Amino acid sequence: MTLPAGPLADLAARGFARVPGAQMAARMGAGGLTEALTPFFDSWNRLETDAFMRDGGRYRRRRIANFAAEPGVPGHVRGPHRPHFQAVVHNTLNGGVDRWFSPMEDAVAAGAPLHAMLDLGRAMADALHGANPWFVEAHQFRIEAAAGAPGFPTPEGVHHDGVDVVLIAMIARTNLTGGETVIEDDDGRRLAQFVLRDPLDTAMLDDPRVRHGVTPVAPEDAALPSCRDVLVLTWKRGGPPG
């Protein structure tokens, strides 16, 4: 599976790229069809509260899974459930400890939409860094907000993830304001700021070259539920972070 020439050129030149949702869906084959995407998107309604927020926040829900990809072998193989770990240098709020999140549901982890995006992301990773054994993590996130209680998609601030490449795909914005994706270099210079708005609108990042973050979110109508759902996929050469 290949990525469009434009995003690949942007990744090589700037360290980040954007792919509109309609273009992503078209590249996902059977995984981009409505009958596959509907149950995939619906699974975000079954995420569980992140209990590892050192700021005391209860605004984030998530599930995770991990996969391996080997050079010359197509596809990704799911690994045993394991904790998520980030060094403090990459996550000053929650880093430095093993965080055990609820596992991604089996049907979601084995489904066509996720594996189509895994294959697209792997094409990006191979193009940027060559064919490698890849350790891949898949994160389902929901950030909730209420009147007077904003949600923080990246409470650790603008950051590197400590991996090689990152794919961030919008799933849904529900009654939401804010949530702008911010891209910076290591000197803090703003390279881009944009909103992933439509389903499958995607940002792709060469993580060692650029930092990323997302501005806080708040409800557009204070009387209604408000949330931001995204899928984050990361590829790291070799084994798990640690």
N, C-alpha and C positions, 0 to 999 in steps of 0.2 A: 504494500500500500504506500502511495507517495503523497506528499504534500504539494500544494500549488507552488509554482515557482516564485510568486511574489512573496509569500511569507518566509520561504527559505532564504530568499535574498535579504529580507529585512532582518532575519535572525543573524545571518552572517555579518551584515553591515552594522546593525545597531544593538544586537543582543536581545531583541524582543520583536514580536510580531503579533498582529491581530488577524483573526479569521472570523468573518461574519457567520452567524449561526446557520443560515441557509446553505452556505458553502460547506460548512462542516457536515451537515446532514447529508448533502449530496455525495460527500466523500466517504460516508460511513456505510454505504451499501445497505444490506438488510438491517443493520443496526440503526440506520437513520430513518426508517419507516415509522409511521405513526403508531402502528400496532406494536412495535417494539419499544418505542420511546414512552408511550403512555404508562405502562407499568413501571418502567425504569424511573421516570420522574415521580411517580406516586410513592416510590419507596422512601423519598425524603420525608414523608409524613410519619415514618416509623423510626426515625433516629432517636438516640438516647442522650440525655444530658451529659455534657462534658464536666466531670467532677474534679478536674485537675487545674482549675483556673485560680491562680494565686491572687488575683484581684478580687476573689470572692464572687465573681460574676456567674450568673446562671442563664446567660443569654445565648449560649452556644450548645448545639446538639451535633452529634457526629457518629459515624461508624467508619471502620478502616478495614483494609485488606492489603496483603502484600503478594507480590508475584516475582518470578524470575524469568529472564529471557536470555537465551544463550546464542552466541554468534552462529549463523548458519542454520538455526532451528527456528521455524516460524512459530509465532504465537507467544503467549505468556502462560506460565504454569503457576497456579496459586500455591503459596507456601503456608505452613502452619501458622495459626494465629500467634502474634507476638506483640510486644509493646512497641509503641512509637517513642523514639528517642531523638532529641535535638540537643546539641551542646549549648551551653549558656551563651556563647559568643553569637549563636544564631537565633536564640530565643531567650532574651534576658528576663522575660516574665515567667515562663513555664519550663525552661530548659534545665538540663542537668539531671533529670530523673526519668526512669521508665514510666510511661503513661499507658495504662491498659484501657483501651477504648473498646466498646462493643464491636464485634465482628460484623462486617458487611454481610447481608443476607446472601445465602448460597445462590439463589436464583438471580440476584443482581450481579454477583461476582462472576457468574458463568454466562451472563446474558450477552446478546449481540451488541447492544449499545456500548457497554463498557469495553468489550474486547475490540470493537472498531476504533474507539478512541485510544486504547492502549497501542494498537498497531500504528495509528497515525503518529502518536507521540514517540514511539520507538523509531519510526522513520526519521523524525526530527533529531532524536538523540544520536542515531547512527550517522546522520549527515553532518552534525556538528562535531562529534567526538570519535567517529569511527565505530566499527562493529566491536562491541564489548559485551562481556557478561554484565547484565543489568539487574540491580535490585530495584524493584518498583513498589511504591506505596500508592494506594488509592484511598482518598479521604472524601467522604461525604460530609458536607458542612451545612448546617442551618443556623443562621444568626437571627435571633428574634429581637424585636424592639417594641417598646410601648411608650405612651406619652410620658415624658419626663424621665424615661429610662432607655437611652439609646443603646444600640448594639454595636459591638466592636469586632469587625471581621478580622482585623490583625491587631489585637491588643498589645502585641510586642513591638509595634511600630513598623517602619519601613525596614526591610531585612533581607538577607540571603537565607535560603532554606538549608544550605550546606549540602546540596546535591549538584548534579550536573545540568539537568533540564527540568523545567516545570511546565505543566499544562493546566490552565485554569479555565473551566468551562462553566458558563452560567446555566443554571437549571431553571430558576424562576425568581423574579422580583415581585413580591406581593405587598401592595399598599406601602410603598417604600420611597423615601427620599434619601439622598446621599449614596454612599457605596461607590465612590469613584476609585478606580484602580490608579495607583501612582507608581511610576517607574523612575528610578534615580540611579545615578552612578555612585561610586564609593565616596566621592567628594560632596555628595548631597545635591548635585545639580539635577534639576527636574528635567527628565527626558521626555516624559509623556504623562498625560492625565486624561482618562476616558472612563466611560461607563459601559460595562458589559450589561446590556439591557435585554436582548432577546434570547430565547432559549438556544443554547449551544454557541452563543457568542463566546469566542475563545481568545485568551491571551497565552502566548508561548514565550518562555523565557530561557535564556542561557544564564543559569543562576550564578555562576562565578563572575559574570561580567556586569550584571545589573541587580539592583535591589528592588523589592516591590512591597507594596502595602495597599490598604484599602481604607478610605475615610469612613467614619462612623455612619450608622444608618439610623433613621427615625421613621415613625409612621407618617404617611401622608395624611390619613384620616385617623385622628387619635382614638376614635371609637371602634376601630376595626383591627383585627390581627395584622401583624406586620412581620415579614421575614425575608431573608435573602438566602437562597439555596445555591450552592456551587459544588462542583466536583473538582478536586485538585489531584493531579497525578504527578509523581516525581520519579525521575530515573537517576540512579547513582551507580557509577562504575564499581564493580566488585561486590562486596557484601554490604550488609546493613550499616547505617550510621552508628557510631559508638565512640 
